[in-house]
Amino acid sequence: MSVRRRTLLKVIVLGDSGVGKTSLMNQYVHKKFSQQYKATIGADFVTKELQIDDQHVTLQIWDTAGQERFQSLGVAFYRGADCCVMVYDVNVMRSFDSLDNWHDEFLKQANPADPTGFPFILLGNKIDVDGGNSRVVSEKKAKEWCSSKGTIPYFETSAKEDINVDAAFLCIAKTALANTHEQDIYLQGIPEAIPESETRGGCAC
């Protein structure tokens, strides 16, 4: 029996283009923020080592492109996810209205064993913009949406000002960890578990 095993948690970040998915991840993992916007092409991931209680965890956070034309890449990236994070911009109503589509698309592509119990977390980003005067989606409206989908945790964040970013991702890690306890997925140095095969380079990135 090996002690102190390392658990790999796969987290998918979804949301419209420009809502700040990449910025949130960079702020959390690298403590950096860039004003320059560069659209994510396809998907990319970053990793962060965490200690949760007495467990060593590697959080593998997948950043997927928000543009419609990349959504067909979803299946390979969504499979095996332990938690799904949806991000919208509190200043852009359209990004909030898209959440239903992202939620349904994820469940369709990832096809989790228990769709109703699968953990989602919602982040309302860019609360710093214009001192909060530009926001069009209220906290109440966002929480009502979360309640309509079950009990989805909700955080209001600013990647630029580093507001609530660590708290949100700690909740994400704990939620993902709770979801994997039955499955016992352990990291053996391979970023993606490939069933019945040890083929390297299994994903065409």
Protein Blocks (a to p, Z undefined) as FASTA:
>chain_A
ZZhiadddddddeddehilpmmmmmmmmnopacfbdcddehiadddddddehjaccdddd
ddddfbfklmmmmmmmmgopabdcddddfklmklmmmmmmmmmmmmmmnopablmlpccd
dddehklggnhpmpcbdfklmmmmmmmnopaddddddfklopoklmmmmmmmmmmmmmmm
mnopacehiabacehiabehkbcZZ
